[in-house]
Amino acid sequence: MLNFDNSSGKFFVQSDRDENTEFLSRQKSVFEKLDAVVKDSEKNLEKQNFKRPVISEDIRTHKRLRHDTRQFRGQESIFKRPEAPPPARFKNNTPDYQRHPQKWTKYTLSDVSQEDMSEKSNTAAAMSFLRELKAKKEMESMEVDSEVKQITFKKPSKHLEPIVSSSAQYDSPSFRSSKVVMPEYVVGEKKASKRNSAKPKEKTEKSKEIKLDHLNEDDEL
């Protein structure tokens, strides 16, 4: 029969008969192994329950920065504390007609009766307004018709333009549509030479001078 001793914390087998030493030694070794297993399980439970505290990175960096800046204590810093931002201005939600009542005109319908505000009266007012607009347009159209002048038809006059010969047109370079057009020549054709009309004028002038010589002689006498 398997029993457990609370005082020693070990298992043992209780038998009515005496057993040999070999059986007892085996029994002892088995219970020793059981005790070892129990102790190992207790140690594992203790390790699982214990958790190492985790140090956050913020604490580490803060400590490191304090250690680095400790050597600059008591010295003047080139950095200045930033100024506080200006206080926020709350938007004034008061309507303009309350802040500036002199700019607004107040209208009231207290003197208007319920009959004037009915649908029938509104329809009648709208129809009268449309009739006034229609009459105004008709008057304007009549005034425009009266101001229209009588249309007279005239026979178009034919303006004869001088016809320029092609030869005279292309004798000299011309400028057309942003291009220079050179005169046109036909291969094998001689260009007609213009007669000089200055020579006969010189002859007539000489004849006049000859005819007036006798007047000069009379003056000398």
Sequence and secondary structure as in RCSB ss.txt:
>XXXX:A:sequence
MLNFDNSSGKFFVQSDRDENTEFLSRQKSVFEKLDAVVKDSEKNLEKQNFKRPVISEDIRTHKRLRHDTRQFRGQ
ESIFKRPEAPPPARFKNNTPDYQRHPQKWTKYTLSDVSQEDMSEKSNTAAAMSFLRELKAKKEMESMEVDSEVKQ
ITFKKPSKHLEPIVSSSAQYDSPSFRSSKVVMPEYVVGEKKASKRNSAKPKEKTEKSKEIKLDHLNEDDEL
>XXXX:A:secstr
 EEEETTTTEEEE  SS   HHHHHHHHHHHHHHHHHHHHHHHHHHHHH       HHHHHHHHHHHHHGGGTTS
  S                 HHHH GGG      TTS TTTTSHHHHHHHHHHHHHHHHHHHHHHHHHHHHH   
               HHHHTSS EEETTEEE     TT         HHHHHHHHHHHHHHTHHHHHHHH 
